[in-house]
Amino acid sequence: MYLTDVTLEQIDTATEQLLATAAALTDEQVREPSLCAGWSRGHVLSHLARNADALARVYRVAVTGVPDTMYDPDPARDAEIDAGAGRSGSEQVTDLRESAARLTAVARQVDPSHGGVRVERTPGGRHILVERVRSMRLRELIYHHVDLDTGYSFEQVDPDVLEMFLADAVK
């Protein structure tokens, strides 16, 4: 399996698994630490929602040709995550669901001719290749689902997907 083989169906499945986990968290559990140093589970969930919006921005650049970046400068990005971290569990789930829907809507407009489009991650930063957006989203969903420290583990992930991520990391 290659990074460009990731499908919207795989992303939808990983999203639904994450949403089920998030929906089971109490407000207190959302405020508890995650496996990401310095981040609560709420930070992780907020990050995942903002990541969906950021990747939708990448796709919009490809579809419309209007220049933009994946994220605003890092301080603004960090502030968005912090602002969302303290929300209730139900607000987190709603944000995750709505941001995932926005990403899916624009992803359906992307075709193979858009694959070579490059978009800056942040202003003046490294470039993101549109053909890698699906694998980037799947990686975020899987790794950060594990980071929630709620019992979901890499053992539950398709071995072909894990092998793909490992090969990419080694590369």
N, C-alpha and C positions, 0 to 999 in steps of 0.2 A: 504494500500500500504506500502511496506517495502523498505528500502534503496536498497536492492538487486533486486527489481522489476524494477528499472529504465532501460529504453531501449535506444538503440542507436537512435531510431526514436524520442524519446522525446528530446534527446540532439540535434539532427539535427534540430528539430523545434525551440528550444530555440536559437540555433546558428543562424538560418535564421532570426529570429526576431531581435536578436542583430545586425546582419549585416545590416538589413534594417534601424535600428535606426542609426547605425554608418555611413552608407552611406549618410544619410540625413544631417549630421552635416557639417557645414562649417569649414574651417581650424581655424577660430577664435573661433568657438564654441568648438572645440576639446581642445583648450587651456584654456577654462573657468573652474572654479572650479566644482568638482563633490561633491557628498554627503560624500565622504571619506575625512576626515580631512587631509589637506595638499596635496591632489592629485587633479590634473586636470582630465578632462575627458580623456585626452590622457594617463595619468598614468593608469587609470582604463582599457582602451582598451589595452595598452601595457601589463598590468598584465594578462589580460584574454588570450592574445596570448601566453605569457610565461607559463601560467598555463596549456594550452593545450599541449605545448611541455613537461612540467614537468610530466604530467599524462601519456603522451606517453612513457616517460622514465620508469615509473612504469610498464606499460604494457610490455615494451621490456625486463625488468628484468624477468618478469613472463614467457614470451615466450622463451627467449634465455637462461635463467639461469645465465647470465653474471651479476655479482654484480654491482650496481650503486645506486644512491640516486635519490629521486624525484627532489630535487633542489640542486644546489651548496650551499655552506655556505651563510647565509643571506646577508652579505655585497655584494657578487657577484650578488645574486638575485636582491637585491635592485638597484644595478648599472644597471642591464639589463633593469629593468622597467623604471628607470630614463632616460636611453639612448633612449628608444623608445617613451617616452612621448611627445617629441617635434615634432614628425613627422606630416606630413599633414594628413588630413582626409582620402584621398585615399590610402596613404601608410598604415595607420592603418587598413583600411578595407582589403587590400591585405594581410597584416600580419595575421589578424584574420582568414581570409578564408583559407590561406595556412597552418597555424598551426592547425586549426580544421581538415583539410583534413589529415594531418600527424597523428593526434590522431585517427581519424576514421580508417585509414588504419591499424594501429597496433591493434586497438580495435577489429577488425574483426578476428584477429588471436588468440584472447583470448577465452578460453572455460572454462566451469565450473571447470575443474581440476586445473585451475590456481587460483581460488578464494581465497585459503588459503595462497597464497604467501604473505609475508610481506616485505616491502621495506622501508628503512629509508627515512624520509622526507628530512632531511639534514644530513650531516655526523655526526654520534653520536646522532641524534635526535630521536624523536618518530617514530614509524612504521606506515605505511599505509598498510591496507589490500586491496589486489587487488579487492576483491569482492565489495569494496565500491567506486571504482574509478568512476563509472558511476554516482552515486549519488553525489559524490564530484563535478564532472564537472557540472552537472545540477544545483547544488546549486550556484556555482560560476557564471554561466551564468545568472541565475535569479536574485540573490542578486545584482550583479554588474550592471546588466541592469537597475535595480531600481536606483543604485548609480549614474548612468549617469545623472539623474535628467532631463529627456527629456519628461516626461509624462507617461512612462511605470511604472506600479505600481503592487503591489502584488495582487490587485483586478483582474488583467488580467491572473493570474496564476491558473491552475487547482487546485481546493480546496483539492483534494486528495494529490497532491504534497506538498502543503503548510502544510497540516496536518502531512505528513510524516516528513518534515523538523522540524516542531515544536516538534513532539514527540521525534525526535533525539536530538534536543537541550535540551529538558527537561531531557532526559536520561543522 
